[in-house]
Each structure stands twice: as C-alpha cells, then as structure tokens.
C-alpha cells in the first residue's frame, strides 16, 4: 500500500483526477442535469478561458514566482486591441488582433520580470502593484465603456463552432472552435517545459535560484522569460475570453486570478516553485470549474463556492505537502 501511495503521490495530477472523478460521481447522483450536453459544453467553454491563463501561471509558479496581474494584463490587451482595431483597422483579421494583444501582454509581462529581477522585490508585491497600474492606466487613458460592437473577425471567431448539434428538446449546443487555442497552447507549453533547455532552467530556478546560478543558468533570463511568456499567454487569453463573450469589458475577469492560481496549485504545482505539469494545471482548472458548476446545479448559494474551493485547496495542500515530505 505504501509503495502504491508513493507511485501515485509522485504524480499529483493523479490525485487531482481522483478528486474530479469523485466529484462527478457524487454530483451526478444528486443532479441528473450534470451530464446534459449543455452543461458539459458550458464546462468546456469556461475551462477554455481559464485554462489558457493557467498555463501562464504555471510557468511563473514553476520558476518560484507568483503573478496576480495576469487578469489585468489580459483585460488591458483585449480592450486596447479591440479599441485600436475599431479606430484604425475595423476589418483586421483575427490573427492580427491576436498578435497585437499577445505583444501588449508580453511587454507588460516583461515589465513584471524586469522589476522582479532588477529590484529583487518579491514577485507577489510587484504583480499586485502592476495589477493596479495596468487597470488604472486602462480606465484612465483607454476607456471604461463596454464594447459590444466588437470587430467582425473577433465576433466570427467567437461564434465559430468546432462541433454543433441539437438536443432532443431542440436546444442547439455549440463547442467553440477557440477551444483549439487551449489545446495548441497546452501542447506548446508542455514541450517548452519538458523538451527544452529553458524548461530545465525554469524548474532549476524554481527549485533553488542560488544553485541554478552556480549550475550556469541565468536567473535574470529565466525571470524575464517566464513573466514575459505569462504576459503573452494572458494577452492571448484575454482575446479568447472577449471573443467567446462577444464583449470587451474593461472591468472583466476581476477576481478570477485567485481561482486560476488555486487551480494550478490543485494540479500539483508548488507555490515554492520547482514543480508542475501542464496536464496537472488543466486538471486543476477542470476541478475548480466543476466545483463552481456543481454547486450552482444543486442549488448551493454562490457565496459558498469560495468556501468549498478554499476547503479543497487546504486538503489538497496537506496531501501535496505530505507527498513532498514537508
């Protein structure tokens, strides 16, 4: 039994998957609508939005940092790109809008990385500051109104379907094509972390920056890379979020950063750094989304969602701490 636990606990994503299975079994017994096509597709749509952000958070956590500014970066990149497109190039293709949004995100992420490295300030403090900075700059100089008349390419991308069908009661269910953005981003992130020298450097710095430096890894380069890439992914996530919602809202995504960070931690990434997998992060997102969705289905007040997620995080943290021998 101890040997079996050792093999399972060495891969914390198995624990997360087990929690998902238990949750699905339990809720499906209480609420038959859980397995309805509408609910499953809604879960996938939410997972698509949060999952993209989670991949950026994973990179930062793996390197021993923490970023709470990614939602502000995503909204800033989304709203600014949408505004500029409507002003100067309303017929711009969606690919160009993605490039602009990702570039803006990468620049803001690099600012986070530069400040963390140059001033040796804890990344949590830096990103709390830049979160307010980016949000304040957006609302002061770019705009505060909701943009419902989004560019045509953005609207068509958000409504494009990967799979579409009608249920027995005549309800049309659509799996968005933008789900593929999550798939591609996840594959690329996995290859980066597991097949490249930079991936090794990220985990080395997350394990111990002092030891990583003595081994020849550049801590500065790693910090600039992970925060810049996390910003780039946030810019991508912002555009996907806005396209799926068919709306650019400068106040959107506020408060969801803790859900995303919690999901990555539930997937097995240590806040102290040096660990984490793409599949674990995505399973963590699925778990958080399912918890929120399940509580709504069975009629639990929304105010209890944070309480339940907090309890799951505490339990999971205890399990993962025991796994690491802490």
Residue pairs with C-beta under 8 A, 6 or more apart in sequence:
8 14
8 15
9 15
9 319
9 322
9 323
10 323
11 268
12 267
12 268
12 280
12 319
12 320
12 323
13 267
13 268
13 277
13 279
13 280
13 283
15 268
15 316
15 319
15 320
16 266
16 267
16 268
16 280
16 283
16 284
16 287
16 316
17 283
19 266
19 287
19 312
19 316
20 283
20 286
20 287
20 290
23 287
23 290
23 291
23 294
24 34
24 290
27 34
27 290
27 294
27 297
27 298
28 34
28 35
30 298
31 294
31 297
31 298
33 39
33 297
34 294
34 297
36 167
37 165
37 167
37 171
37 173
38 167
38 171
38 173
39 293
39 297
41 173
41 174
41 175
42 293
43 286
43 289
43 290
43 293
44 175
44 179
45 176
45 179
45 244
46 289
46 293
47 182
47 282
47 285
47 286
47 289
48 176
48 178
48 179
48 181
48 182
48 240
48 244
49 237
49 240
49 241
49 244
50 256
50 259
50 260
50 263
50 285
50 288
50 289
51 182
51 186
51 281
51 282
51 285
52 181
52 182
52 185
52 233
52 236
52 237
52 240
53 70
53 71
53 74
53 233
53 234
53 237
53 256
53 257
53 260
54 260
54 263
54 264
54 267
54 281
54 282
54 284
54 285
55 185
55 186
55 189
55 233
55 278
55 281
56 67
56 70
56 229
56 230
56 231
56 232
56 233
56 234
56 237
57 67
57 70
57 230
57 260
57 261
57 264
57 281
58 189
58 264
58 267
58 269
58 276
58 278
58 281
59 189
59 193
59 202
59 226
59 229
59 230
59 233
60 66
60 67
60 123
60 226
60 227
60 230
61 206
61 261
61 264
61 265
61 269
61 270
61 271
61 273
61 276
62 193
62 202
62 203
62 206
62 226
62 269
62 273
62 274
62 275
62 276
63 202
63 203
63 205
63 206
63 222
63 223
63 226
63 273
64 205
64 206
64 207
64 209
64 272
64 273
64 274
65 116
65 123
65 223
65 226
65 227
65 273
66 123
66 124
66 127
66 261
66 271
67 112
67 123
67 127
67 227
67 230
68 124
68 127
68 128
68 131
68 257
68 258
68 261
69 108
69 112
69 127
69 128
69 130
69 131
69 134
69 257
70 230
70 231
70 233
70 234
70 237
70 257
70 260
71 131
71 234
71 253
71 254
71 256
71 257
71 260
72 130
72 131
72 132
72 134
72 135
72 138
73 104
73 105
73 108
73 109
73 134
73 231
73 234
73 235
73 238
74 105
74 234
74 235
74 237
74 238
74 241
74 253
75 135
75 138
75 238
75 249
75 250
75 251
75 252
75 253
75 254
76 104
76 105
76 108
76 134
76 135
76 137
76 138
76 142
76 238
77 100
77 101
77 102
77 104
77 105
77 108
77 234
77 235
77 238
77 239
78 101
78 235
78 238
78 239
78 241
78 242
78 248
78 252
79 138
79 142
79 143
79 147
79 242
79 248
79 249
79 250
80 101
80 104
80 138
80 142
81 97
81 100
81 101
81 104
81 239
82 97
82 147
82 150
82 151
82 154
82 242
82 248
83 142
83 143
83 147
83 248
84 100
85 92
85 97
85 100
85 151
85 154
86 147
86 149
86 150
86 151
89 96
90 151
90 152
91 151
91 152
91 153
92 151
92 153
93 153
94 153
94 154
94 156
94 157
94 243
97 151
97 153
97 154
97 239
98 236
98 239
101 235
101 236
101 238
101 239
102 232
102 233
102 235
102 236
102 239
103 232
103 235
104 235
105 231
105 232
105 233
105 234
105 235
105 236
105 238
106 228
106 229
106 231
106 232
106 235
107 231
108 130
108 134
108 231
108 234
109 227
109 228
109 229
109 230
109 231
109 232
109 234
110 224
110 227
110 228
110 231
111 130
112 123
112 126
112 127
112 130
112 227
112 230
112 231
113 223
113 224
113 225
113 226
113 227
113 228
114 224
115 121
115 126
115 130
116 122
116 123
116 126
116 223
116 227
117 219
117 220
117 223
117 224
119 126
123 227
138 250
139 250
142 250
143 250
144 250
144 251
145 250
146 247
146 248
146 249
146 250
147 247
147 248
147 249
148 246
148 247
150 242
150 243
150 246
150 247
150 248
154 239
154 242
154 243
155 243
155 246
157 177
157 178
157 243
158 176
158 178
158 242
158 243
158 244
158 245
158 246
159 174
159 176
159 246
160 176
160 177
160 178
161 174
161 175
161 176
161 177
162 175
162 176
162 177
162 179
162 180
163 174
163 175
164 172
164 173
164 174
164 175
165 172
165 173
166 172
166 173
167 173
176 244
178 240
178 243
178 244
181 236
181 240
182 240
185 233
185 236
186 278
186 282
189 233
189 278
190 277
190 278
190 279
192 198
192 199
193 199
193 202
193 203
193 276
193 277
193 278
198 222
198 225
201 212
201 217
201 218
201 221
201 222
202 222
202 225
202 226
203 274
203 275
204 211
204 212
204 215
204 217
204 274
205 212
205 217
205 219
205 222
205 223
205 273
206 272
206 273
206 274
206 275
207 273
207 274
208 274
209 219
212 219
212 222
213 219
238 253
241 252
241 253
242 248
242 249
242 252
245 252
259 288
259 292
259 309
260 285
262 284
262 288
262 309
262 313
263 281
263 284
263 285
263 287
263 288
264 276
264 280
264 281
264 284
264 285
265 271
265 284
265 313
265 316
265 317
266 283
266 284
266 287
266 288
266 312
266 313
266 316
267 276
267 277
267 279
267 280
267 281
267 282
267 283
267 284
267 285
268 275
268 276
268 277
268 280
268 284
268 320
269 275
269 276
269 277
269 280
269 281
270 276
270 320
270 324
287 312
288 309
291 305
291 308
291 309
291 312
292 305
292 309
295 302
295 304
295 305
295 308
296 302
300 308
